[in-house]
């Protein structure tokens, strides 16, 4: 078995609001192995970013970690104080945020933004830090690093700014890189380049990557394993092949059915309704109210995880031995058939 770099056990995070406690993360469990990419997928508000901010200790002031454990190098980060996180953030654990313009200081040249952490945390001289920064800029595909080192963020394209943010995150050679929807604001061509860059850096540096996204099309190109989140919980997890070809949860079916597909002219499926209010989470399966496959028990009792394979689990009553046999949406089964045929032809 691969070495586990990070383990999250029964993590629960809530936010104090004027209306009460919003239960944003409601008992999340996963682990991250050395050199793998775990994609966390789900709609906005499903708890993806909150989970990773808890790992980094950067939750806002109104957040409460109600219970759970986050194990890294034998230490439970839930119990860590700010001084401990200061030593880990940017060195062992790094994050690439969604919008590079809000991550970079618009009135500060790129060079000092790259070297700042190296000087403070890597105890390098300014000369050593600049040399390292230029190497990193070249490594992430920035042309003319010497010239770009002296420029401001507004002089870079969106894709180049995101490359700079990735370079900053890698400056101290972290073990774990968390990418929070790093390609959302980019066009498709640049998005593919950034994904290829992250994949290459992961392989070369043996990075462990958590990749947050709402786009399953992105997941196919970058993930080893996938955790599908809904309403603060993981609804299904498995290898990327299991999630794409053998998904078992109706929410995963709905996400896959809503993906654009160039091989068909069929109308895309949409997911009816909206996610539940986590001030008052629903009883039973949180997705039941939006699911065409919901049974009476879904509104009464929360489903446990059922084992599909040694690496694949889903929290749905449809996997109970007494549940009726149902088929995934036709648009999804036909898409899977086309993907299998394409893979057979390519091989």
Order of alpha helices (4+ residues) and beta strands (2+ residues): beta-beta-beta-alpha-beta-beta-alpha-beta-alpha-alpha-alpha-alpha-alpha-beta-alpha-beta-alpha-beta-beta-alpha-alpha-beta-beta-alpha
